[in-house]
Structure formats: C-alpha cells, structure tokens
C-alpha cells in the first residue's frame, strides 16, 4: 500500500490499491446507488424500469441475508434481481448484490460457515449474471476500541470471497465512518476488496449529547484537513484513495427542539414538506418546523462533495438509497450528481493492429477513449499516431461497467 500525502489522507478520513478490473479512466467516475428490496421502502416505491441507468454506473441490490450456518436468504432480492440485471446491463450499468446490512449477525458464523457463505455468494452471482459482491458488515460485539479478532473475521471473509469469485467480478466492502465503529474495520481490507465504500453519514443521531446538525455535514467529512478530530483518527490514511468511494445519503435527520425522538426524513419528504410546502430554498439546508429543526443534504453540498471526489483522485460516490430521492424532476439529487459526475459511454471494441482493417465511420476504443475513423480503409494506424491525427475523431472517455461478460 503506498503512502498517501497528508492532504489526501486527512481529507479522505478513509477515502481507498486498485485491481485491474476496477480502475477506470480518470474521467470515468463511479456513481453507484443502493436499491432496497424490502416492502415499503422509505421514499415509496421506485420501479425497476425507472432506475436511472443513464446516470448510474452501478446498482447495488440490498440485501441478501446470511444465516448462521452459512446459507443465504435471498427471498427479498430474488423478487427484483433478474429484472434489475436485465434493465441495467442493457444500459451499461453493473449490478452487485450486497450481503448483510444493519442488525445482521455475521459473528454467529464459525470459519466453516463463513466459507460456506462465500460459496453461496459466488453461486448466486454466477446464477444471476452479477458484476460483483458487496459485503455490508455493520454489527460488532465491541465499539470504540480495537477488536482484532472480529476485524480478522471480516478480513478473512473478504479475502476468501476475492479468491473464489471470478477475477473479472468485483468485491466491495462498506465501511462505517468515525472511530466508534470504524475502528473495527481492518486496515488491510483494501488488499482484497476492489472498492471500499466509506459511509460518510450518521455523524449525528439519536444518542445523548449528539450534536444537532446535518448528519453528513461537510465539516465532519472534511474537518480533519485542518483540525483532525478524535473521531476521525482511526480512519485517517487507512485505505488507498484510488479505491475508496464516498457515501452520499438521500435521507436526513431532524432533531426535537424540546423533547422527542430524532426523526428521519427522505430527500423526497424534504422537498414535499420544506421546499414545496414551506417555500424554503432547497440549498438552505436547515429549517425549524413543528418543534423540530430539520437538516438535509442540499444540491450545493452535493456539488462540494462531488468536486472533492473529482479533484482528489477518488473513484466516485455511492448513494444510500435510491428510493429516497425526490420524484420531482426539478429537485432530484441524482440529477445534480450526474451533472457533476457524468457517466461515460461504453467502450467500443478495442483497436487492433494489422491485419485488422477499419472503414470510415467505424468506432474503436483506444487508451480509455472511443474514436471514430474519418478516412478508411485504415490498417496498422492507431489513434494518436503522429502525423495521422486527422484520421480519427475523439468521441470521449469510455468505460464498460458490466464486467460479468468479460474475462
């Protein structure tokens, strides 16, 4: 693992060594969205056909649930998985299944059960033509202190998954932010995972003494740049930048002004209640209503985060969770992200040397970009060849996000 600069490391607060099947062109960012499969998702139904595959590079289906014996409960995911794959793959969008989730107990499994779980995950990925497996291990027996035994359990699970899963498919891990839970995630996860998803949210919540602020405020993510905080120390310099994706929440937290529980409102609810109902500017990000102070992710905050990702070498962002976005075209947060991190076109067939011959109008990919032949027939002349620049027109950066059909 290379040593990162202080600036990049502190800025990341973890943000992720890169395997060949993941590293895209610098100008081809990942925009990934989790899609929950349980009944009554927050934000209301979002039909598979309405998933924005023109904007999303990957859809992560949540969740498959591990049992203590290593078997896999995919009842919820099975209702959607094949339709998602069909819709996504037709539009150059990769699909992964996420195993686990908040409250899911991996710790009751022994080594044999975890090995069986890996076998079942690999079989599921191959059966449904998936592009990878995501591990969402969030529950531990201890917090706010190192737990090398349980950290090792997760590391070994990811290692075995990487060894058994076809190498063209991706392995990813979701990592909780901050020192309370984040300290449980092994520093070597990025040796086996292709992507580390840094859940840069839930910095505030329902515990006593929690600050009243947006739970994914920029100061929590970026604050370590100038004044490292105790809660960030366990995450600083932990994973390679080039592997680590920044999490974006489409849900928000509201705090009682007097007494009562902390509430959760989706982006859709914020738009309908605050923006359209109260006439509040979406970029205001905070408003008091009905004895609560409401905080939310704003379009301007999203631009700050996506610009940071683009300028500092991170592969992209991921969203929790797609159902939660506004249905109003004027207020969709995914649209904001897509404008800042536009999806690349799929790569045409790679340019081949002689005896391949190319005619006028043919499109080939070369060095991460697509090129159209201007004057043919051409053979043995690659794009960017000195003295032959006029023979090709550059069409832009390209990336194939569907990897299940490539070896």
C-alpha positions in Angstrom: 0.0 0.0 0.0 1.5 3.3 -1.0 1.9 6.1 1.5 -0.6 8.8 0.7 0.0 12.5 1.1 -1.2 14.1 4.3 -3.6 16.2 2.4 -5.3 13.3 0.6 -5.3 11.1 3.6 -6.8 13.6 6.1 -9.3 14.8 3.6 -10.5 11.2 3.0 -11.0 10.3 6.6 -10.5 6.9 4.9 -11.5 7.6 1.4 -9.4 3.9 -0.6 -4.9 -0.3 -4.3 -6.6 -0.8 -7.3 -7.3 -4.0 -9.2 -7.2 -4.1 -12.9 -10.9 -4.8 -13.3 -11.9 -1.7 -11.4 -9.6 1.1 -12.4 -11.4 3.2 -14.9 -10.2 6.2 -16.8 -9.7 9.2 -14.6 -12.6 10.9 -16.3 -15.0 8.0 -15.8 -16.3 8.3 -12.2 -18.4 5.7 -10.5 -21.9 6.8 -9.5 -23.4 3.9 -7.6 -26.8 3.5 -5.9 -28.1 1.1 -3.4 -31.6 -0.3 -4.2 -33.5 -1.8 -1.2 -35.8 -4.8 -1.9 -37.9 -4.9 1.3 -41.5 -4.0 1.4 -42.4 -0.3 2.0 -39.0 1.3 1.4 -38.5 4.8 2.8 -39.4 7.2 0.0 -42.0 4.9 -1.6 -41.9 2.5 -4.5 -39.3 3.0 -7.3 -40.0 0.7 -10.2 -37.0 -1.1 -11.6 -37.7 0.4 -15.1 -37.4 3.8 -13.5 -33.9 3.3 -12.3 -31.7 5.9 -14.0 -29.2 3.7 -15.8 -28.3 6.6 -18.0 -26.8 8.2 -14.8 -25.9 5.2 -12.6 -22.7 3.2 -13.3 -23.7 0.5 -10.7 -26.8 -0.6 -8.8 -26.2 -2.4 -5.5 -29.1 -4.6 -4.5 -29.8 -4.7 -0.8 -29.8 -7.2 0.8 -29.0 -10.9 0.8 -29.0 -12.1 4.4 -26.5 -14.6 5.8 -27.7 -17.4 8.2 -25.5 -18.7 11.0 -24.9 -22.0 9.1 -23.6 -20.1 6.0 -26.7 -20.4 3.9 -28.2 -17.4 2.3 -31.6 -15.9 2.4 -32.3 -14.1 -0.9 -36.1 -14.1 -0.7 -36.4 -10.3 -1.0 -33.7 -9.8 -3.5 -35.0 -12.6 -5.7 -38.1 -10.6 -6.5 -36.1 -7.9 -8.3 -32.6 -9.2 -9.1 -33.2 -10.5 -12.6 -35.3 -7.6 -13.8 -32.6 -5.2 -12.4 -29.8 -7.1 -14.2 -31.8 -7.1 -17.5 -32.6 -3.4 -17.3 -29.1 -2.3 -16.1 -27.0 -4.4 -18.4 -28.9 -3.2 -21.4 -27.6 0.3 -20.4 -24.0 -0.4 -19.4 -24.8 -0.4 -15.7 -23.2 -3.0 -13.4 -25.2 -4.9 -10.7 -24.0 -6.2 -7.4 -25.7 -7.9 -4.5 -25.0 -6.7 -1.0 -24.9 -9.2 1.8 -25.6 -8.2 5.3 -27.0 -4.8 6.5 -27.5 -3.1 9.8 -28.5 -5.6 12.5 -27.3 -8.6 10.6 -25.2 -11.0 12.7 -22.1 -12.3 11.0 -20.5 -13.1 14.3 -22.5 -16.3 15.0 -20.9 -18.0 12.0 -17.7 -20.0 12.5 -15.0 -20.3 9.9 -16.7 -23.2 8.1 -20.0 -21.3 7.9 -18.3 -18.2 6.5 -16.6 -20.4 3.9 -20.0 -21.9 3.0 -21.4 -18.4 2.8 -18.7 -17.4 0.3 -19.6 -20.4 -1.8 -23.2 -19.5 -1.8 -22.5 -15.9 -2.7 -20.3 -16.9 -5.6 -23.0 -19.3 -6.9 -25.6 -16.6 -6.6 -23.5 -14.1 -8.5 -22.9 -16.6 -11.3 -26.6 -17.7 -11.4 -27.8 -14.1 -11.8 -25.0 -12.8 -14.0 -24.0 -10.2 -11.4 -20.9 -8.0 -11.7 -19.8 -8.4 -8.1 -20.5 -8.9 -4.4 -20.7 -6.2 -1.7 -20.2 -7.0 2.0 -22.1 -4.8 4.5 -20.9 -5.9 7.9 -22.1 -3.3 10.4 -22.6 -5.1 13.8 -19.8 -5.9 16.3 -19.6 -7.0 19.9 -17.4 -4.1 20.9 -17.1 -0.4 19.8 -14.7 2.5 20.3 -11.7 0.1 20.8 -9.7 -2.3 18.6 -11.2 -5.7 18.1 -8.6 -7.7 16.1 -10.4 -11.0 16.3 -13.7 -9.7 14.8 -11.8 -7.4 12.4 -10.0 -10.6 11.2 -13.2 -12.4 10.7 -14.3 -9.8 8.2 -10.9 -9.6 6.5 -10.9 -13.4 6.1 -14.4 -13.3 4.6 -13.4 -10.7 2.1 -10.1 -12.5 1.3 -11.9 -15.8 0.6 -14.6 -14.1 -1.4 -11.9 -12.5 -3.6 -10.1 -15.8 -4.0 -13.3 -17.7 -5.0 -15.1 -15.1 -7.1 -14.2 -15.0 -10.8 -11.5 -12.3 -11.1 -13.5 -10.2 -13.5 -16.1 -9.7 -10.9 -15.8 -7.1 -8.1 -15.6 -7.4 -4.3 -16.5 -4.4 -2.3 -16.9 -3.6 1.5 -19.0 -0.9 3.2 -17.0 0.8 5.9 -18.6 2.8 8.7 -17.3 6.3 9.4 -15.6 7.5 12.5 -13.8 5.9 15.4 -16.8 4.4 17.2 -17.5 1.7 14.6 -14.8 2.4 12.0 -12.0 1.2 14.3 -13.4 -2.4 13.7 -12.6 -2.4 10.0 -9.2 -4.0 9.3 -6.6 -1.8 7.7 -5.8 -4.4 5.1 -9.4 -4.7 3.6 -8.3 -2.9 0.5 -5.7 -5.6 -0.3 -8.6 -7.9 -1.2 -11.6 -5.5 -1.9 -11.8 -3.7 -5.2 -13.9 -0.9 -3.7 -14.2 0.4 -0.2 -17.4 2.3 0.3 -17.0 4.9 3.0 -20.4 5.6 4.7 -19.8 9.3 5.3 -23.0 9.9 7.2 -24.7 9.2 10.5 -22.2 11.5 12.3 -25.1 12.8 14.3 -28.0 10.7 15.6 -30.2 9.7 18.4 -27.7 9.2 21.2 -27.5 11.5 24.2 -25.3 14.5 23.5 -25.4 14.2 19.8 -24.9 17.5 18.1 -27.8 19.0 16.3 -26.5 19.2 12.7 -26.8 17.6 9.3 -25.6 14.0 9.8 -23.4 14.2 6.7 -22.2 17.8 7.0 -19.1 18.7 5.1 -17.2 19.8 8.3 -17.4 16.2 9.6 -16.0 14.7 6.4 -13.5 17.5 5.6 -12.7 18.7 9.1 -9.7 16.5 9.5 -7.9 18.6 6.9 -7.1 21.4 9.3 -8.1 20.1 12.7 -8.1 16.3 13.0 -10.8 15.1 15.4 -10.6 12.2 17.7 -13.5 10.5 15.9 -11.6 10.6 12.7 -8.3 9.3 13.8 -9.0 5.6 13.2 -9.9 6.3 9.6 -7.2 8.7 8.5 -4.7 7.2 6.0 -6.5 3.8 6.3 -7.3 2.9 2.7 -6.0 3.9 -0.7 -7.7 6.9 -2.2 -7.9 5.2 -5.6 -10.2 2.5 -4.1 -12.5 4.5 -1.8 -15.9 5.7 -2.8 -17.7 8.5 -0.8 -21.1 7.8 0.5 -24.0 10.3 -0.1 -27.2 10.0 2.0 -30.6 10.6 0.4 -32.1 10.6 3.9 -31.8 13.3 6.6 -32.2 13.7 10.4 -34.5 16.1 12.3 -34.0 16.9 16.0 -36.6 17.9 18.5 -36.4 21.4 19.9 -37.8 20.4 23.2 -38.2 16.6 23.6 -38.9 13.6 21.5 -37.2 11.2 19.1 -34.8 12.0 16.3 -36.8 11.7 13.1 -35.6 10.6 9.6 -36.9 12.3 6.5 -36.0 11.3 3.0 -35.0 13.8 0.3 -38.4 13.3 -1.2 -40.1 14.3 2.1 -37.8 17.3 2.5 -38.8 18.5 -1.0 -42.5 18.0 -0.4 -42.6 19.4 3.2 -39.9 22.1 3.3 -39.3 23.2 -0.3 -42.7 22.9 -1.8 -44.8 23.0 1.4 -43.0 25.8 3.2 -41.3 27.6 0.3 -37.8 27.1 1.7 -34.8 27.3 -0.7 -33.5 23.7 -1.1 -30.0 24.9 -0.6 -30.8 26.4 2.8 -30.3 23.0 4.3 -32.0 23.7 7.7 -35.4 24.8 8.8 -37.5 24.8 12.1 -41.0 23.3 11.7 -43.4 21.7 14.2 -41.0 21.8 17.1 -38.2 20.2 15.2 -35.1 21.5 13.5 -34.7 19.8 10.2 -31.3 19.4 8.4 -30.8 18.0 4.9 -28.4 17.3 2.0 -28.5 20.2 -0.4 -27.6 20.4 -4.1 -24.8 22.8 -3.2 -23.4 20.4 -0.6 -23.5 17.6 -3.2 -21.5 19.8 -5.6 -18.9 20.3 -2.9 -18.6 16.6 -2.3 -18.5 15.6 -6.0 -15.9 18.3 -6.8 -13.8 17.0 -3.9 -14.0 13.4 -5.3 -13.1 14.6 -8.8 -10.2 16.8 -7.7 -8.6 14.3 -5.3 -8.4 11.0 -7.2 -11.4 9.1 -5.7 -13.2 6.7 -8.0 -16.6 8.2 -7.3 -19.6 8.2 -5.0 -22.4 5.9 -3.9 -25.9 6.7 -2.7 -28.0 5.3 0.2 -30.7 4.9 -1.1 -32.3 5.3 -4.5 -36.0 5.1 -3.3 -35.4 8.2 -1.2 -34.8 10.8 -3.9 -37.4 13.3 -5.0 -39.7 12.2 -7.8 -39.9 15.9 -9.0 -37.6 16.5 -11.9 -36.7 19.9 -10.5 -35.4 18.5 -7.3 -33.8 15.2 -8.0 -30.4 14.9 -6.2 -29.3 12.2 -8.6 -29.6 14.7 -11.4 -27.2 17.0 -9.5 -24.7 14.2 -9.1 -25.0 13.2 -12.7 -24.3 16.7 -13.9 -21.1 16.8 -11.8 -20.0 13.2 -12.4 -21.4 12.3 -15.8 -21.5 8.6 -16.8 -19.1 7.6 -19.6 -20.2 5.9 -22.8 -19.4 2.2 -23.1 -16.2 1.3 -24.9 -16.3 0.1 -28.5 -14.2 -2.9 -29.5 -10.5 -2.3 -28.8 -8.4 -1.1 -31.7 -6.4 -3.9 -33.2 -3.2 -3.7 -35.3 -2.8 -5.2 -38.8 -4.3 -7.3 -40.3 -7.5 -5.6 -38.9 -8.8 -3.0 -41.4 -11.1 -0.1 -40.4 -13.5 1.7 -42.7 -14.8 5.3 -42.5 -17.4 5.6 -39.6 -16.0 2.6 -37.6 -15.7 3.3 -33.9 -12.8 1.8 -31.8 -11.6 2.2 -28.3 -8.0 3.1 -27.5 -6.4 4.1 -24.3 -9.7 4.6 -22.4 -11.5 6.6 -25.2 -13.7 5.9 -28.2 -12.5 7.1 -31.6 -14.4 7.3 -34.9 -12.5 6.6 -38.2 -12.6 9.6 -40.5 -10.9 8.1 -43.5 -10.6 4.5 -44.4 -9.6 1.9 -45.1 -7.1 2.0 -42.3 -4.8 -0.7 -41.1 -1.9 -0.5 -38.6 -2.6 3.1 -37.8 -3.7 3.7 -34.3 -5.5 6.8 -32.9 -2.9 9.4 -31.8 -0.3 8.1 -34.2 2.0 11.0 -35.1 1.0 12.5 -38.4 -2.3 10.7 -38.6 -4.4 12.7 -36.1 -6.8 13.7 -38.9 -7.8 10.1 -39.5 -9.7 9.8 -36.2 -12.2 11.9 -34.2 -12.0 11.5 -30.4 -15.5 10.7 -29.1 -14.7 10.9 -25.4 -13.8 8.7 -22.4 -15.3 5.3 -22.2 -15.8 2.6 -19.6 -17.6 -0.8 -19.6 -19.3 -1.1 -16.2 -20.8 -4.5 -17.0 -17.9 -6.9 -16.2 -19.8 -10.2 -15.8 -19.5 -11.0 -19.5 -15.7 -10.2 -19.7 -12.8 -12.4 -18.7 
